[in-house]
């Protein structure tokens, strides 16, 4: 499923215009991204938890040259599915 398909499902469910459905989907994604940017977790009951994880700095190798490269620490998004979602997928 892609964003356009999700917008179509929301439009069918709530009615109104497709533009309003797209704005709703965008608002939800922007809200989740905004909370993650501030370092907060987003917990959706029965679905899962979006969180920010900090990866430690490390040394890696360039596969082309074999040279050692320093990779700095960074924050990355993480998703942990809820038990209900895991059971639904099985």
Residue pairs with C-beta under 8 A, 6 or more apart in sequence:
3 25
6 25
7 18
7 21
7 22
7 25
8 18
8 21
10 21
10 24
10 25
11 17
11 18
11 21
14 21
14 24
32 42
32 50
35 41
35 42
35 50
36 42
36 50
36 51
36 52
36 77
39 52
39 75
40 52
41 49
41 50
41 51
41 52
42 49
42 50
42 51
43 49
43 50
44 50
44 82
45 82
46 82
46 84
46 85
47 81
47 82
47 84
47 85
48 79
48 80
48 81
48 82
48 85
49 79
49 80
49 82
50 77
50 78
50 79
51 77
51 78
51 79
51 80
52 75
52 76
52 77
52 78
53 75
53 76
53 77
53 78
54 73
54 74
54 75
54 76
55 73
55 74
55 75
55 76
56 73
57 70
57 71
57 72
57 73
58 71
59 68
59 69
59 70
59 71
60 68
60 69
60 71
61 67
61 68
61 69
62 68
62 69
81 89
